[in-house]
Amino acid sequence: MCIESEAIMEQTLIDDLVKGGYELVDIKNEKALLLNLKKQLEKHNGINLSDENFRLILNYLGRGDSFEKANK
């Protein structure tokens, strides 16, 4: 049985995802995380979100307990 480090396994997964067409993003803080979420929502839904609409989405996603949030 071959044993590899977690770091090697993680890098292999990242490399495979990038080869499969996923975009590698560098997220350093919450602001960057939220900007990426907005970008992805717009990209995958073919829309442009106003700041107000994005705020409403974040409000919706933030409601409920952990189980309810995971289901959304």
Phi, psi and omega in degrees: 000132181269133178245125177239156182290158178299323180297318179293317179298318179296315181295323177297317178298314179300314179300317180296320180293318179296317177298330180277004175105358177283148181266131177277125179240150179250108183248114186257344183203177183296322180299315179295324178297314181292322177297321178293320177300314179299316179300316182291321177299316180295316182298312187277349178248358178062039183227168169244123181266131171286163178301323180294315179295321178295321177299319178296321177296314179298322178297316179298313182294333182278350182278149174096176178277180184302320181295313180297319179297318181295326179290331180290000000 
